[in-house]
C-alpha cells in the first residue's frame, strides 16, 4: 500500500471509530503525524486528497475539520464523474438509475406529502402541453428530484442526483427528437404523478421504470 493510501486509511479509521466526529477539528499536523506513525508529508498528502472528496475541510489559518459527512456532500462528485463518460458508458449509468429510481418512486408513494404532490402538479401545468426540449429538460430534472426527495431517503436522493444531472439529460435529448417524444415524456410524468396521488407504490414503480426505459431508447437512437 502506498504511503499516502496508508495515511488516508488511518484517518478514515479515526472517523469510522468515532475518534474524529463530523465537525471535529483535527489535531495539529505534527501531533497527528506522530500519533498515526506517519511522516508529515504523507499526512499532508492524505489531508489534501480527503479534502478533494469533501471528507475534510481545510480552513486557512484555522485548521482542518471533518465535514458534516452528509451524503449529498460526499456524493456530489458523482455527477462530475458521470458527465466525463462516453455515451455508451452513460447507458450503463442509466441502467443503474432504472434500478434505483423506481424503488425511490415506490417509496415516495407512501411518504410524499400532498403539498409536495401539489407543487409537482403545478410544475407540470406551468410547463404546458408543448414545451421546448430545453424547458422540458429543466422541468424533468426538478420533477424527478422532487419525487426522490419525497422518498425520505437522503442517500438514495444523493445517488440519483449524481446519476441524472443536467448534463446527463442534455445528452439523452441531444440530436433529432423522435416524433412525440416530448408528449410521451409529459404523459409519463402525469402517470407517475397519478400513481403517487393514489398512493399506489407498484404503479408508481412501474411507470418510473417505463419512463427511464424511454430515456434509454432515446440515447440509443443517438449513438
MARBABA-297217 format. One record per residue: residue number from 1; residue in three letters; x, y, z of N, C-alpha, C, O in turn. Coordinates in steps of 0.2 Angstrom, whole numbers, always signed. Last residue first. Example, Ala and Ser with C-alpha at 12.3 -4.5 7.8 and 13.67 -1.06 7.14 Angstrom:
<vexmars>
[vexmar 2 "SER" [+64 -11 +35] [+68 -5 +36] [+64 +0 +39] [+67 +6 +40]]
[vexmar 1 "ALA" [+66 -28 +39] [+62 -22 +39] [+66 -16 +39] [+71 -17 +42]]
</vexmars>
This chain:
<vexmars>
[vexmar 223 "UNK" [-134 +36 -153] [-127 +33 -154] [-125 +31 -161] [-120 +28 -162]]
[vexmar 222 "UNK" [-147 +40 -153] [-142 +45 -155] [-135 +42 -156] [-130 +45 -158]]
[vexmar 221 "UNK" [-154 +29 -148] [-156 +32 -155] [-150 +37 -158] [-150 +38 -164]]
[vexmar 220 "UNK" [-150 +28 -135] [-148 +23 -140] [-149 +25 -147] [-145 +24 -152]]
[vexmar 219 "UNK" [-157 +38 -130] [-150 +39 -130] [-147 +34 -135] [-143 +36 -139]]
[vexmar 218 "UNK" [-170 +34 -131] [-168 +40 -134] [-161 +40 -135] [-158 +43 -140]]
[vexmar 217 "UNK" [-170 +22 -123] [-171 +22 -130] [-169 +28 -134] [-166 +27 -139]]
[vexmar 216 "UNK" [-168 +28 -110] [-163 +24 -113] [-164 +23 -121] [-159 +23 -125]]
[vexmar 215 "UNK" [-180 +35 -109] [-174 +39 -109] [-168 +35 -113] [-164 +37 -117]]
[vexmar 214 "UNK" [-188 +24 -108] [-189 +28 -113] [-183 +32 -114] [-181 +34 -120]]
[vexmar 213 "UNK" [-184 +19 -95] [-183 +15 -101] [-183 +19 -108] [-180 +18 -113]]
[vexmar 212 "UNK" [-189 +29 -87] [-182 +29 -88] [-180 +24 -94] [-175 +26 -97]]
[vexmar 211 "UNK" [-203 +25 -89] [-201 +32 -91] [-193 +32 -92] [-191 +35 -97]]
[vexmar 210 "UNK" [-204 +12 -84] [-206 +14 -91] [-203 +20 -93] [-200 +21 -99]]
[vexmar 209 "UNK" [-201 +15 -71] [-197 +10 -75] [-198 +12 -82] [-193 +12 -86]]
[vexmar 208 "UNK" [-212 +23 -67] [-205 +26 -67] [-200 +21 -71] [-196 +24 -74]]
[vexmar 207 "UNK" [-222 +14 -68] [-222 +20 -73] [-215 +23 -73] [-213 +25 -78]]
[vexmar 206 "UNK" [-219 +5 -58] [-219 +3 -65] [-219 +9 -70] [-215 +8 -75]]
[vexmar 205 "UNK" [-219 +13 -46] [-213 +9 -48] [-213 +8 -56] [-208 +9 -59]]
[vexmar 204 "UNK" [-233 +16 -46] [-228 +22 -47] [-221 +19 -49] [-217 +21 -53]]
[vexmar 203 "UNK" [-239 +4 -45] [-240 +8 -51] [-235 +13 -52] [-232 +14 -58]]
[vexmar 202 "UNK" [-234 +1 -32] [-232 -3 -38] [-233 +0 -44] [-229 -1 -49]]
[vexmar 201 "UNK" [-240 +11 -24] [-232 +11 -24] [-230 +6 -31] [-225 +8 -34]]
[vexmar 200 "UNK" [-251 +22 -24] [-250 +15 -27] [-243 +14 -28] [-241 +16 -34]]
[vexmar 199 "UNK" [-257 +34 -20] [-253 +30 -15] [-252 +23 -17] [-252 +18 -13]]
[vexmar 198 "UNK" [-263 +42 -30] [-267 +36 -27] [-263 +32 -22] [-266 +27 -19]]
[vexmar 197 "UNK" [-252 +50 -32] [-258 +53 -29] [-263 +47 -26] [-266 +48 -21]]
[vexmar 196 "UNK" [-244 +42 -38] [-242 +44 -32] [-248 +47 -28] [-249 +46 -22]]
[vexmar 195 "UNK" [-251 +40 -50] [-249 +34 -46] [-248 +36 -39] [-250 +33 -34]]
[vexmar 194 "UNK" [-250 +53 -55] [-257 +50 -53] [-256 +44 -49] [-260 +43 -44]]
[vexmar 193 "UNK" [-236 +54 -58] [-239 +58 -53] [-246 +55 -50] [-248 +56 -44]]
[vexmar 192 "UNK" [-235 +45 -68] [-231 +44 -62] [-235 +48 -56] [-236 +45 -50]]
[vexmar 191 "UNK" [-243 +51 -77] [-245 +44 -75] [-241 +43 -68] [-244 +40 -64]]
[vexmar 190 "UNK" [-236 +63 -80] [-243 +63 -77] [-245 +56 -74] [-249 +56 -69]]
[vexmar 189 "UNK" [-224 +58 -85] [-224 +62 -79] [-231 +62 -76] [-231 +61 -70]]
[vexmar 188 "UNK" [-230 +52 -97] [-227 +48 -92] [-226 +51 -85] [-227 +48 -80]]
[vexmar 187 "UNK" [-234 +63 -104] [-239 +58 -102] [-236 +54 -96] [-240 +52 -91]]
[vexmar 186 "UNK" [-221 +69 -106] [-226 +73 -102] [-232 +68 -99] [-234 +68 -93]]
[vexmar 185 "UNK" [-216 +60 -114] [-212 +61 -108] [-217 +65 -103] [-218 +63 -97]]
[vexmar 184 "UNK" [-224 +61 -125] [-224 +55 -122] [-221 +56 -115] [-223 +53 -110]]
[vexmar 183 "UNK" [-221 +74 -130] [-228 +72 -127] [-228 +66 -123] [-232 +65 -118]]
[vexmar 182 "UNK" [-208 +72 -134] [-210 +77 -128] [-216 +75 -125] [-217 +75 -119]]
[vexmar 181 "UNK" [-209 +63 -144] [-205 +61 -138] [-207 +66 -132] [-207 +64 -126]]
[vexmar 180 "UNK" [-216 +64 -156] [-220 +64 -150] [-216 +62 -143] [-219 +60 -138]]
[vexmar 179 "UNK" [-202 +59 -165] [-209 +61 -165] [-213 +60 -159] [-213 +54 -157]]
[vexmar 178 "UNK" [-186 +62 -157] [-191 +57 -160] [-198 +61 -160] [-200 +64 -155]]
[vexmar 177 "UNK" [-175 +75 -161] [-180 +72 -156] [-185 +68 -160] [-188 +70 -164]]
[vexmar 176 "UNK" [-158 +74 -166] [-165 +74 -168] [-170 +71 -162] [-169 +66 -160]]
[vexmar 175 "UNK" [-147 +79 -152] [-149 +76 -158] [-156 +77 -160] [-160 +79 -156]]
[vexmar 174 "UNK" [-150 +75 -134] [-146 +78 -140] [-148 +75 -146] [-150 +69 -147]]
[vexmar 173 "UNK" [-156 +70 -123] [-160 +73 -128] [-156 +76 -134] [-159 +79 -138]]
[vexmar 172 "UNK" [-145 +64 -116] [-151 +60 -118] [-155 +63 -124] [-157 +59 -128]]
[vexmar 171 "UNK" [-138 +76 -114] [-135 +71 -119] [-141 +66 -121] [-140 +63 -126]]
[vexmar 170 "UNK" [-146 +82 -105] [-144 +86 -111] [-142 +80 -116] [-144 +81 -122]]
[vexmar 169 "UNK" [-145 +74 -94] [-151 +74 -98] [-150 +78 -104] [-154 +76 -109]]
[vexmar 168 "UNK" [-132 +76 -90] [-134 +69 -92] [-140 +70 -96] [-141 +66 -102]]
[vexmar 167 "UNK" [-132 +89 -87] [-128 +87 -92] [-130 +80 -95] [-130 +79 -101]]
[vexmar 166 "UNK" [-141 +89 -75] [-142 +92 -81] [-139 +90 -87] [-141 +89 -93]]
[vexmar 165 "UNK" [-140 +72 -68] [-139 +79 -68] [-141 +82 -74] [-143 +79 -79]]
[vexmar 164 "UNK" [-141 +58 -63] [-146 +61 -68] [-146 +69 -67] [-151 +72 -67]]
[vexmar 163 "UNK" [-132 +54 -53] [-133 +50 -59] [-137 +53 -65] [-137 +51 -70]]
[vexmar 162 "UNK" [-133 +63 -43] [-127 +62 -46] [-128 +58 -53] [-124 +60 -58]]
[vexmar 161 "UNK" [-146 +60 -39] [-145 +67 -41] [-138 +67 -45] [-138 +70 -50]]
[vexmar 160 "UNK" [-145 +47 -34] [-149 +48 -41] [-148 +55 -43] [-148 +57 -49]]
[vexmar 159 "UNK" [-137 +49 -23] [-135 +45 -28] [-139 +46 -35] [-135 +47 -40]]
[vexmar 158 "UNK" [-146 +57 -15] [-139 +60 -17] [-137 +56 -23] [-134 +58 -28]]
[vexmar 157 "UNK" [-157 +49 -13] [-158 +55 -16] [-151 +58 -19] [-151 +60 -25]]
[vexmar 156 "UNK" [-151 +39 -6] [-154 +37 -12] [-155 +44 -16] [-153 +44 -22]]
[vexmar 155 "UNK" [-148 +46 +6] [-143 +43 +2] [-145 +41 -5] [-142 +43 -10]]
[vexmar 154 "UNK" [-161 +51 +10] [-156 +55 +8] [-150 +52 +4] [-147 +56 +0]]
[vexmar 153 "UNK" [-176 +46 +8] [-170 +43 +9] [-165 +47 +6] [-164 +48 +0]]
[vexmar 152 "UNK" [-189 +51 +6] [-186 +52 +13] [-180 +49 +14] [-177 +48 +19]]
[vexmar 151 "UNK" [-196 +52 -6] [-195 +46 -3] [-192 +46 +4] [-193 +41 +7]]
[vexmar 150 "UNK" [-195 +65 -10] [-201 +63 -6] [-201 +56 -4] [-205 +54 +1]]
[vexmar 149 "UNK" [-184 +66 -17] [-184 +69 -11] [-190 +66 -6] [-189 +66 +0]]
[vexmar 148 "UNK" [-190 +60 -29] [-185 +56 -25] [-184 +59 -18] [-183 +55 -13]]
[vexmar 147 "UNK" [-198 +70 -33] [-201 +64 -31] [-196 +60 -27] [-198 +57 -22]]
[vexmar 146 "UNK" [-189 +81 -35] [-195 +82 -30] [-198 +75 -28] [-199 +74 -22]]
[vexmar 145 "UNK" [-182 +76 -46] [-179 +77 -39] [-184 +78 -34] [-183 +76 -28]]
[vexmar 144 "UNK" [-191 +75 -56] [-188 +69 -53] [-185 +70 -46] [-185 +66 -42]]
[vexmar 143 "UNK" [-194 +88 -58] [-199 +84 -57] [-196 +77 -53] [-199 +75 -48]]
[vexmar 142 "UNK" [-181 +94 -61] [-185 +96 -55] [-190 +91 -53] [-191 +90 -47]]
[vexmar 141 "UNK" [-179 +88 -73] [-174 +87 -68] [-177 +89 -61] [-177 +85 -56]]
[vexmar 140 "UNK" [-189 +92 -81] [-188 +85 -79] [-184 +84 -73] [-185 +79 -69]]
[vexmar 139 "UNK" [-187 +105 -83] [-193 +103 -79] [-192 +96 -76] [-194 +94 -71]]
[vexmar 138 "UNK" [-176 +105 -91] [-175 +108 -84] [-181 +106 -80] [-180 +104 -74]]
[vexmar 137 "UNK" [-181 +98 -102] [-175 +95 -99] [-175 +98 -92] [-174 +95 -87]]
[vexmar 136 "UNK" [-191 +107 -106] [-193 +100 -103] [-187 +97 -99] [-188 +94 -94]]
[vexmar 135 "UNK" [-184 +118 -111] [-189 +119 -105] [-190 +112 -102] [-191 +111 -95]]
[vexmar 134 "UNK" [-178 +111 -122] [-174 +115 -116] [-178 +115 -110] [-176 +114 -104]]
[vexmar 133 "UNK" [-189 +108 -130] [-185 +102 -127] [-181 +105 -121] [-180 +102 -116]]
[vexmar 132 "UNK" [-203 +118 -125] [-197 +116 -129] [-193 +111 -126] [-194 +109 -120]]
[vexmar 131 "UNK" [-220 +111 -123] [-214 +115 -121] [-208 +113 -126] [-208 +108 -129]]
[vexmar 130 "UNK" [-234 +109 -124] [-230 +109 -130] [-223 +113 -128] [-222 +118 -131]]
[vexmar 129 "UNK" [-243 +110 -113] [-243 +103 -117] [-237 +103 -123] [-236 +98 -125]]
[vexmar 128 "UNK" [-235 +117 -98] [-239 +117 -104] [-239 +110 -108] [-235 +105 -106]]
[vexmar 127 "UNK" [-228 +120 -86] [-224 +118 -92] [-229 +118 -99] [-226 +120 -104]]
[vexmar 126 "UNK" [-238 +122 -77] [-235 +128 -80] [-231 +127 -86] [-230 +131 -90]]
[vexmar 125 "UNK" [-242 +109 -75] [-247 +113 -78] [-243 +119 -81] [-245 +122 -86]]
[vexmar 124 "UNK" [-230 +104 -69] [-232 +101 -75] [-237 +106 -78] [-237 +107 -85]]
[vexmar 123 "UNK" [-230 +112 -57] [-224 +112 -62] [-226 +110 -68] [-225 +113 -74]]
[vexmar 122 "UNK" [-242 +108 -51] [-241 +115 -53] [-236 +115 -58] [-236 +119 -63]]
[vexmar 121 "UNK" [-238 +95 -47] [-243 +96 -52] [-243 +103 -55] [-244 +104 -61]]
[vexmar 120 "UNK" [-228 +98 -38] [-226 +94 -44] [-231 +95 -49] [-230 +96 -55]]
[vexmar 119 "UNK" [-236 +104 -28] [-231 +108 -31] [-229 +104 -38] [-227 +108 -43]]
[vexmar 118 "UNK" [-244 +93 -24] [-247 +99 -27] [-242 +103 -31] [-243 +106 -36]]
[vexmar 117 "UNK" [-234 +85 -19] [-238 +82 -25] [-241 +88 -28] [-241 +89 -34]]
[vexmar 116 "UNK" [-232 +92 -7] [-226 +91 -12] [-229 +89 -19] [-227 +91 -24]]
[vexmar 115 "UNK" [-244 +92 -1] [-241 +98 -3] [-236 +97 -8] [-235 +101 -13]]
[vexmar 114 "UNK" [-245 +78 +2] [-250 +81 -3] [-247 +88 -5] [-248 +90 -11]]
[vexmar 113 "UNK" [-228 +71 +3] [-234 +74 +6] [-239 +77 +0] [-237 +77 -5]]
[vexmar 112 "UNK" [-222 +54 +2] [-223 +61 -1] [-229 +64 +2] [-234 +61 +2]]
[vexmar 111 "UNK" [-224 +41 +6] [-221 +46 +11] [-222 +53 +8] [-222 +58 +12]]
[vexmar 110 "UNK" [-229 +32 -2] [-231 +31 +4] [-229 +37 +9] [-231 +38 +15]]
[vexmar 109 "UNK" [-222 +35 -14] [-229 +34 -14] [-232 +34 -7] [-238 +36 -6]]
[vexmar 108 "UNK" [-209 +34 -12] [-212 +41 -11] [-219 +40 -11] [-223 +45 -8]]
[vexmar 107 "UNK" [-206 +21 -15] [-206 +23 -8] [-209 +30 -7] [-212 +31 -2]]
[vexmar 106 "UNK" [-207 +22 -29] [-212 +17 -25] [-212 +19 -17] [-217 +20 -14]]
[vexmar 105 "UNK" [-196 +30 -31] [-203 +32 -33] [-208 +28 -29] [-213 +31 -27]]
[vexmar 104 "UNK" [-186 +22 -27] [-187 +28 -24] [-194 +31 -25] [-197 +33 -21]]
[vexmar 103 "UNK" [-187 +11 -37] [-188 +10 -30] [-189 +16 -26] [-193 +16 -21]]
[vexmar 102 "UNK" [-185 +18 -49] [-192 +16 -47] [-193 +14 -40] [-198 +14 -37]]
[vexmar 101 "UNK" [-171 +22 -46] [-176 +27 -46] [-183 +24 -45] [-187 +27 -42]]
[vexmar 100 "UNK" [-163 +10 -47] [-164 +14 -41] [-170 +18 -41] [-174 +19 -36]]
[vexmar 99 "UNK" [-164 +4 -60] [-164 +0 -54] [-166 +4 -48] [-171 +2 -44]]
[vexmar 98 "UNK" [-161 +15 -68] [-168 +11 -69] [-169 +6 -64] [-175 +4 -62]]
[vexmar 97 "UNK" [-149 +19 -64] [-154 +23 -62] [-161 +19 -63] [-165 +20 -59]]
[vexmar 96 "UNK" [-142 +9 -71] [-142 +9 -63] [-147 +13 -61] [-151 +12 -56]]
[vexmar 95 "UNK" [-144 +12 -84] [-147 +6 -82] [-147 +6 -74] [-151 +3 -71]]
[vexmar 94 "UNK" [-138 +24 -84] [-145 +24 -85] [-148 +18 -82] [-153 +18 -79]]
[vexmar 93 "UNK" [-125 +19 -84] [-127 +23 -78] [-135 +24 -78] [-138 +24 -73]]
[vexmar 92 "UNK" [-125 +13 -96] [-124 +9 -90] [-126 +13 -84] [-129 +10 -80]]
[vexmar 91 "UNK" [-126 +24 -105] [-131 +19 -105] [-131 +15 -99] [-136 +13 -96]]
[vexmar 90 "UNK" [-113 +30 -103] [-119 +33 -100] [-125 +28 -100] [-129 +29 -95]]
[vexmar 89 "UNK" [-105 +22 -111] [-105 +21 -104] [-111 +24 -100] [-113 +22 -95]]
[vexmar 88 "UNK" [-109 +28 -123] [-110 +20 -122] [-110 +19 -114] [-114 +14 -112]]
[vexmar 87 "UNK" [-104 +41 -121] [-112 +39 -122] [-113 +32 -121] [-118 +30 -117]]
[vexmar 86 "UNK" [-91 +42 -109] [-94 +42 -116] [-101 +40 -116] [-104 +38 -111]]
[vexmar 85 "UNK" [-90 +53 -94] [-90 +46 -98] [-93 +47 -105] [-97 +52 -106]]
[vexmar 84 "UNK" [-91 +64 -87] [-85 +63 -91] [-85 +57 -95] [-81 +56 -99]]
[vexmar 83 "UNK" [-103 +64 -80] [-103 +69 -86] [-96 +67 -90] [-96 +69 -96]]
[vexmar 82 "UNK" [-100 +56 -69] [-105 +53 -75] [-104 +58 -81] [-104 +55 -86]]
[vexmar 81 "UNK" [-91 +64 -62] [-89 +58 -65] [-93 +55 -70] [-91 +53 -76]]
[vexmar 80 "UNK" [-101 +74 -58] [-95 +76 -62] [-92 +69 -65] [-90 +70 -71]]
[vexmar 79 "UNK" [-109 +66 -51] [-112 +69 -57] [-106 +71 -61] [-106 +71 -67]]
[vexmar 78 "UNK" [-101 +63 -39] [-103 +58 -44] [-106 +61 -51] [-104 +58 -56]]
[vexmar 77 "UNK" [-98 +73 -30] [-94 +72 -36] [-96 +67 -41] [-93 +67 -46]]
[vexmar 76 "UNK" [-108 +72 -20] [-109 +77 -25] [-104 +77 -31] [-106 +79 -36]]
[vexmar 75 "UNK" [-107 +63 -10] [-109 +60 -17] [-109 +66 -22] [-111 +64 -28]]
[vexmar 74 "UNK" [-104 +71 +1] [-99 +66 -1] [-101 +64 -8] [-96 +62 -12]]
[vexmar 73 "UNK" [-116 +79 +1] [-109 +82 +1] [-104 +78 -2] [-101 +79 -7]]
[vexmar 72 "UNK" [-126 +70 +3] [-126 +75 -3] [-120 +78 -4] [-118 +79 -10]]
[vexmar 71 "UNK" [-122 +64 +15] [-122 +60 +9] [-122 +65 +3] [-118 +64 -2]]
[vexmar 70 "UNK" [-112 +73 +26] [-118 +72 +23] [-118 +69 +17] [-113 +70 +13]]
[vexmar 69 "UNK" [-100 +76 +33] [-101 +69 +30] [-108 +68 +28] [-110 +62 +27]]
[vexmar 68 "UNK" [-97 +88 +37] [-103 +85 +40] [-104 +78 +38] [-108 +74 +41]]
[vexmar 67 "UNK" [-79 +86 +39] [-85 +89 +36] [-91 +86 +40] [-91 +82 +44]]
[vexmar 66 "UNK" [-66 +89 +50] [-70 +84 +47] [-77 +87 +45] [-80 +91 +49]]
[vexmar 65 "UNK" [-54 +102 +47] [-60 +99 +51] [-63 +94 +47] [-63 +93 +41]]
[vexmar 64 "UNK" [-39 +111 +51] [-43 +106 +46] [-48 +102 +50] [-47 +100 +56]]
[vexmar 63 "UNK" [-37 +128 +53] [-36 +121 +54] [-40 +117 +49] [-43 +120 +45]]
[vexmar 62 "UNK" [-35 +142 +51] [-40 +140 +56] [-39 +132 +58] [-41 +130 +64]]
[vexmar 61 "UNK" [-28 +147 +40] [-27 +150 +47] [-32 +148 +52] [-32 +151 +57]]
[vexmar 60 "UNK" [-41 +140 +30] [-35 +144 +30] [-34 +148 +37] [-39 +151 +39]]
[vexmar 59 "UNK" [-47 +124 +32] [-48 +131 +33] [-42 +135 +34] [-38 +134 +39]]
[vexmar 58 "UNK" [-51 +110 +24] [-45 +114 +26] [-47 +121 +26] [-48 +124 +21]]
[vexmar 57 "UNK" [-61 +97 +28] [-62 +104 +26] [-56 +108 +29] [-55 +109 +35]]
[vexmar 56 "UNK" [-64 +80 +22] [-60 +85 +27] [-61 +92 +24] [-62 +93 +17]]
[vexmar 55 "UNK" [-72 +75 +13] [-72 +72 +19] [-69 +77 +24] [-71 +77 +30]]
[vexmar 54 "UNK" [-71 +80 +0] [-76 +83 +4] [-77 +79 +11] [-82 +80 +14]]
[vexmar 53 "UNK" [-62 +76 -9] [-68 +72 -9] [-73 +74 -3] [-78 +70 -2]]
[vexmar 52 "UNK" [-52 +85 -6] [-55 +85 -13] [-61 +81 -13] [-66 +82 -17]]
[vexmar 51 "UNK" [-48 +81 +7] [-52 +87 +6] [-55 +88 -1] [-60 +91 -2]]
[vexmar 50 "UNK" [-41 +69 +5] [-48 +69 +8] [-52 +75 +8] [-58 +75 +8]]
[vexmar 49 "UNK" [-30 +75 -1] [-34 +70 -5] [-41 +70 -2] [-46 +70 -6]]
[vexmar 48 "UNK" [-25 +82 +9] [-26 +85 +3] [-31 +81 -1] [-36 +84 -4]]
[vexmar 47 "UNK" [-22 +72 +19] [-27 +78 +20] [-29 +81 +14] [-35 +83 +13]]
[vexmar 46 "UNK" [-12 +65 +12] [-19 +62 +14] [-24 +67 +15] [-30 +66 +13]]
[vexmar 45 "UNK" [-2 +75 +11] [-5 +72 +5] [-12 +69 +6] [-16 +70 +2]]
[vexmar 44 "UNK" [+0 +76 +25] [-2 +82 +21] [-5 +80 +15] [-10 +82 +13]]
[vexmar 43 "UNK" [+5 +63 +28] [-1 +66 +31] [-4 +71 +27] [-10 +72 +26]]
[vexmar 42 "UNK" [+17 +63 +21] [+12 +59 +19] [+5 +61 +22] [+0 +60 +19]]
[vexmar 41 "UNK" [+24 +74 +28] [+22 +74 +21] [+17 +70 +19] [+12 +72 +15]]
[vexmar 40 "UNK" [+25 +69 +41] [+21 +75 +40] [+19 +76 +32] [+14 +78 +31]]
[vexmar 39 "UNK" [+24 +51 +42] [+28 +57 +41] [+23 +63 +39] [+17 +62 +37]]
[vexmar 38 "UNK" [+15 +42 +55] [+16 +44 +48] [+21 +50 +48] [+22 +54 +53]]
[vexmar 37 "UNK" [+9 +38 +67] [+16 +35 +64] [+17 +36 +57] [+19 +32 +53]]
[vexmar 36 "UNK" [-1 +44 +72] [-3 +39 +67] [+4 +35 +65] [+3 +31 +61]]
[vexmar 35 "UNK" [+5 +53 +81] [+0 +48 +84] [-1 +42 +79] [-2 +37 +81]]
[vexmar 34 "UNK" [+13 +60 +72] [+16 +56 +77] [+11 +51 +80] [+13 +45 +81]]
[vexmar 33 "UNK" [+3 +67 +65] [+8 +63 +62] [+11 +58 +66] [+12 +52 +65]]
[vexmar 32 "UNK" [-4 +74 +75] [-7 +69 +72] [-3 +64 +68] [-4 +58 +68]]
[vexmar 31 "UNK" [+7 +83 +79] [+4 +79 +84] [+0 +73 +80] [+1 +67 +83]]
[vexmar 30 "UNK" [+9 +90 +67] [+14 +87 +70] [+12 +81 +75] [+15 +76 +75]]
[vexmar 29 "UNK" [-4 +96 +64] [-1 +91 +60] [+4 +87 +63] [+5 +81 +62]]
[vexmar 28 "UNK" [-16 +96 +78] [-10 +99 +74] [-7 +93 +70] [-6 +88 +72]]
[vexmar 27 "UNK" [-31 +86 +76] [-25 +89 +80] [-20 +92 +75] [-21 +91 +69]]
[vexmar 26 "UNK" [-46 +92 +67] [-40 +88 +68] [-35 +90 +72] [-34 +97 +72]]
[vexmar 25 "UNK" [-62 +96 +74] [-55 +98 +71] [-50 +93 +72] [-49 +90 +78]]
[vexmar 24 "UNK" [-78 +89 +69] [-72 +89 +74] [-66 +92 +70] [-65 +92 +64]]
[vexmar 23 "UNK" [-88 +88 +60] [-87 +94 +63] [-81 +95 +67] [-79 +100 +69]]
[vexmar 22 "UNK" [-90 +71 +64] [-92 +76 +60] [-91 +83 +63] [-94 +84 +69]]
[vexmar 21 "UNK" [-76 +65 +74] [-83 +65 +73] [-84 +71 +68] [-80 +75 +67]]
[vexmar 20 "UNK" [-64 +54 +78] [-65 +61 +74] [-72 +61 +72] [-74 +56 +68]]
[vexmar 19 "UNK" [-67 +42 +84] [-61 +47 +87] [-62 +54 +84] [-60 +59 +87]]
[vexmar 18 "UNK" [-75 +34 +77] [-78 +40 +81] [-73 +44 +85] [-75 +49 +88]]
[vexmar 17 "UNK" [-71 +25 +68] [-71 +23 +75] [-74 +28 +80] [-76 +27 +86]]
[vexmar 16 "UNK" [-71 +33 +57] [-76 +27 +57] [-77 +25 +65] [-82 +23 +67]]
[vexmar 15 "UNK" [-61 +42 +59] [-68 +44 +58] [-73 +39 +59] [-78 +40 +63]]
[vexmar 14 "UNK" [-50 +33 +60] [-52 +38 +66] [-59 +40 +65] [-62 +41 +70]]
[vexmar 13 "UNK" [-50 +28 +47] [-51 +23 +53] [-53 +28 +59] [-57 +25 +63]]
[vexmar 12 "UNK" [-46 +39 +40] [-53 +36 +39] [-55 +31 +45] [-61 +32 +47]]
[vexmar 11 "UNK" [-33 +40 +44] [-38 +45 +45] [-45 +42 +45] [-49 +44 +49]]
[vexmar 10 "UNK" [-29 +27 +38] [-28 +29 +46] [-33 +34 +48] [-36 +34 +53]]
[vexmar 9 "UNK" [-31 +29 +25] [-34 +24 +28] [-34 +25 +36] [-39 +23 +39]]
[vexmar 8 "UNK" [-22 +39 +22] [-29 +40 +21] [-33 +35 +25] [-38 +37 +28]]
[vexmar 7 "UNK" [-10 +33 +25] [-12 +39 +29] [-19 +40 +28] [-23 +41 +33]]
[vexmar 6 "UNK" [-10 +23 +14] [-10 +21 +21] [-12 +27 +26] [-16 +26 +31]]
[vexmar 5 "UNK" [-9 +32 +4] [-15 +27 +4] [-16 +25 +12] [-21 +25 +15]]
[vexmar 4 "UNK" [+4 +37 +5] [-2 +41 +6] [-8 +37 +7] [-13 +39 +11]]
[vexmar 3 "UNK" [+11 +25 +4] [+11 +28 +10] [+5 +33 +11] [+2 +33 +16]]
[vexmar 2 "UNK" [+3 +11 -4] [+7 +17 -5] [+6 +21 +2] [+1 +20 +6]]
[vexmar 1 "UNK" [+4 -6 +0] [+0 +0 +0] [+4 +6 +0] [+9 +7 +4]]
</vexmars>
